Amino acid sequence: MPDNEQFDELFLRLRTGDLHAYEEIYRLYCKELLQTAYRKTRDRVVAEDLVQNIFISIWDKRETLHVRDGWSYLCGALKFSIINYVRSQVIENKYLDFSKSQFSETEQSSDKAELQDLSSVIERGLSSLPDKTQKIFRLSRYEHLSTKNISASMNISEKTVEYHITRSLKWMKEYISNNYIFLIIFFFL
């Protein structure tokens, strides 16, 4: 690593637009800065980007920069670049966590509302069925009883139970498709 006098000379040449001085500064300090950046970020691509941005900044500001100690200047620039990078990562992670939680909560509340709406449509559809058909449907679909168990508990034949289940399913399918389409249209308009 060059001493301060060498860097001062290189920097004076850089201020006049000497590309060779810039390349020499890059050659002398880049590897050391990359190692430091990598130790702090544990990400080679990020480390390379940070160091590259420092050298781009040096070139862009070459005519107005006043540097006394080159290595200290570069280390300070790297330190602030790493701090800004970490700060941006923290903010980005907080935003991602927040947006995930918001999306999740919104999605859940939307799903709950849709489920409640669908449940109320199903209940209205069931209430329009005859009492016996309603009871058989509820025993079959809500209490998960078999056709045989329903027929035994109601003292009716299994064929009668099957008839009522088939009838109620056809009715509910038609009722829900007619009423739920209205709900979908209502929510999206």
MARVEX-884642 format. One record per residue (C-alpha): residue number from 1; x negated, z negated, y negated. Coordinates in steps of 0.5 Angstrom, whole numbers, plus 500, padded with zeros to 3 digits. Last residue first. Layout:
BEGIN
{i NUM px X pz Z py Y}
...
This chain:
BEGIN
{i 189 px 636 pz 518 py 507}
{i 188 px 632 pz 516 py 513}
{i 187 px 635 pz 510 py 515}
{i 186 px 642 pz 513 py 514}
{i 185 px 641 pz 519 py 519}
{i 184 px 638 pz 514 py 524}
{i 183 px 644 pz 510 py 523}
{i 182 px 649 pz 516 py 524}
{i 181 px 645 pz 518 py 530}
{i 180 px 646 pz 511 py 533}
{i 179 px 654 pz 512 py 532}
{i 178 px 655 pz 518 py 536}
{i 177 px 649 pz 517 py 541}
{i 176 px 651 pz 510 py 542}
{i 175 px 659 pz 511 py 544}
{i 174 px 657 pz 517 py 548}
{i 173 px 652 pz 513 py 552}
{i 172 px 656 pz 507 py 552}
{i 171 px 662 pz 511 py 555}
{i 170 px 658 pz 514 py 560}
{i 169 px 655 pz 507 py 562}
{i 168 px 662 pz 504 py 562}
{i 167 px 665 pz 509 py 567}
{i 166 px 659 pz 509 py 572}
{i 165 px 659 pz 501 py 572}
{i 164 px 667 pz 501 py 572}
{i 163 px 667 pz 506 py 578}
{i 162 px 661 pz 502 py 582}
{i 161 px 664 pz 496 py 581}
{i 160 px 671 pz 499 py 584}
{i 159 px 667 pz 502 py 590}
{i 158 px 664 pz 495 py 591}
{i 157 px 671 pz 492 py 592}
{i 156 px 674 pz 487 py 588}
{i 155 px 673 pz 479 py 589}
{i 154 px 670 pz 478 py 582}
{i 153 px 664 pz 474 py 585}
{i 152 px 664 pz 478 py 591}
{i 151 px 664 pz 485 py 588}
{i 150 px 659 pz 483 py 582}
{i 149 px 654 pz 480 py 588}
{i 148 px 655 pz 487 py 592}
{i 147 px 654 pz 491 py 586}
{i 146 px 647 pz 487 py 584}
{i 145 px 647 pz 482 py 579}
{i 144 px 642 pz 484 py 573}
{i 143 px 645 pz 478 py 568}
{i 142 px 645 pz 483 py 562}
{i 141 px 646 pz 490 py 565}
{i 140 px 650 pz 489 py 572}
{i 139 px 654 pz 482 py 569}
{i 138 px 655 pz 485 py 562}
{i 137 px 658 pz 492 py 565}
{i 136 px 662 pz 488 py 570}
{i 135 px 665 pz 484 py 564}
{i 134 px 666 pz 489 py 560}
{i 133 px 669 pz 494 py 565}
{i 132 px 674 pz 488 py 566}
{i 131 px 676 pz 487 py 559}
{i 130 px 677 pz 494 py 557}
{i 129 px 672 pz 497 py 553}
{i 128 px 672 pz 497 py 546}
{i 127 px 668 pz 491 py 545}
{i 126 px 662 pz 494 py 549}
{i 125 px 662 pz 499 py 544}
{i 124 px 662 pz 494 py 538}
{i 123 px 656 pz 490 py 542}
{i 122 px 652 pz 496 py 543}
{i 121 px 652 pz 498 py 536}
{i 120 px 651 pz 491 py 534}
{i 119 px 645 pz 491 py 539}
{i 118 px 642 pz 498 py 536}
{i 117 px 642 pz 495 py 529}
{i 116 px 639 pz 489 py 531}
{i 115 px 634 pz 493 py 535}
{i 114 px 633 pz 497 py 528}
{i 113 px 632 pz 491 py 524}
{i 112 px 627 pz 488 py 529}
{i 111 px 623 pz 494 py 529}
{i 110 px 623 pz 495 py 522}
{i 109 px 620 pz 487 py 522}
{i 108 px 615 pz 489 py 527}
{i 107 px 613 pz 495 py 523}
{i 106 px 612 pz 492 py 517}
{i 105 px 609 pz 486 py 520}
{i 104 px 604 pz 490 py 523}
{i 103 px 603 pz 495 py 517}
{i 102 px 602 pz 489 py 513}
{i 101 px 597 pz 486 py 518}
{i 100 px 593 pz 492 py 519}
{i 99 px 593 pz 493 py 511}
{i 98 px 590 pz 486 py 510}
{i 97 px 585 pz 487 py 516}
{i 96 px 583 pz 493 py 513}
{i 95 px 582 pz 491 py 506}
{i 94 px 578 pz 485 py 508}
{i 93 px 574 pz 489 py 512}
{i 92 px 573 pz 494 py 506}
{i 91 px 572 pz 488 py 501}
{i 90 px 566 pz 485 py 506}
{i 89 px 563 pz 492 py 507}
{i 88 px 563 pz 493 py 500}
{i 87 px 560 pz 487 py 499}
{i 86 px 555 pz 488 py 504}
{i 85 px 553 pz 495 py 501}
{i 84 px 552 pz 492 py 494}
{i 83 px 548 pz 486 py 496}
{i 82 px 544 pz 491 py 500}
{i 81 px 543 pz 496 py 494}
{i 80 px 541 pz 490 py 490}
{i 79 px 535 pz 488 py 495}
{i 78 px 533 pz 495 py 495}
{i 77 px 532 pz 496 py 488}
{i 76 px 529 pz 489 py 488}
{i 75 px 524 pz 491 py 493}
{i 74 px 523 pz 498 py 489}
{i 73 px 521 pz 494 py 483}
{i 72 px 517 pz 489 py 486}
{i 71 px 513 pz 495 py 490}
{i 70 px 512 pz 498 py 483}
{i 69 px 510 pz 493 py 479}
{i 68 px 511 pz 494 py 471}
{i 67 px 516 pz 499 py 471}
{i 66 px 519 pz 503 py 465}
{i 65 px 525 pz 508 py 467}
{i 64 px 527 pz 513 py 462}
{i 63 px 524 pz 519 py 464}
{i 62 px 524 pz 518 py 472}
{i 61 px 532 pz 516 py 472}
{i 60 px 534 pz 521 py 476}
{i 59 px 528 pz 521 py 481}
{i 58 px 528 pz 514 py 481}
{i 57 px 536 pz 514 py 483}
{i 56 px 534 pz 519 py 488}
{i 55 px 529 pz 514 py 491}
{i 54 px 534 pz 508 py 491}
{i 53 px 539 pz 513 py 494}
{i 52 px 535 pz 515 py 500}
{i 51 px 533 pz 507 py 501}
{i 50 px 540 pz 506 py 502}
{i 49 px 542 pz 512 py 506}
{i 48 px 536 pz 510 py 511}
{i 47 px 538 pz 503 py 512}
{i 46 px 545 pz 505 py 513}
{i 45 px 544 pz 510 py 518}
{i 44 px 539 pz 505 py 522}
{i 43 px 544 pz 500 py 522}
{i 42 px 542 pz 492 py 523}
{i 41 px 543 pz 491 py 515}
{i 40 px 538 pz 486 py 513}
{i 39 px 532 pz 488 py 518}
{i 38 px 534 pz 496 py 517}
{i 37 px 533 pz 495 py 510}
{i 36 px 526 pz 492 py 510}
{i 35 px 524 pz 497 py 515}
{i 34 px 526 pz 503 py 511}
{i 33 px 523 pz 500 py 505}
{i 32 px 516 pz 499 py 509}
{i 31 px 517 pz 506 py 511}
{i 30 px 519 pz 509 py 504}
{i 29 px 513 pz 506 py 500}
{i 28 px 507 pz 510 py 501}
{i 27 px 510 pz 517 py 502}
{i 26 px 516 pz 516 py 497}
{i 25 px 511 pz 514 py 492}
{i 24 px 507 pz 520 py 494}
{i 23 px 513 pz 525 py 494}
{i 22 px 514 pz 523 py 487}
{i 21 px 507 pz 524 py 484}
{i 20 px 507 pz 531 py 487}
{i 19 px 514 pz 532 py 484}
{i 18 px 511 pz 531 py 477}
{i 17 px 517 pz 530 py 472}
{i 16 px 513 pz 527 py 466}
{i 15 px 516 pz 520 py 468}
{i 14 px 513 pz 522 py 475}
{i 13 px 506 pz 522 py 473}
{i 12 px 507 pz 515 py 469}
{i 11 px 509 pz 513 py 476}
{i 10 px 504 pz 515 py 480}
{i 9 px 499 pz 512 py 475}
{i 8 px 503 pz 505 py 475}
{i 7 px 503 pz 506 py 482}
{i 6 px 495 pz 506 py 483}
{i 5 px 494 pz 501 py 478}
{i 4 px 499 pz 496 py 481}
{i 3 px 496 pz 497 py 488}
{i 2 px 497 pz 502 py 493}
{i 1 px 500 pz 500 py 500}
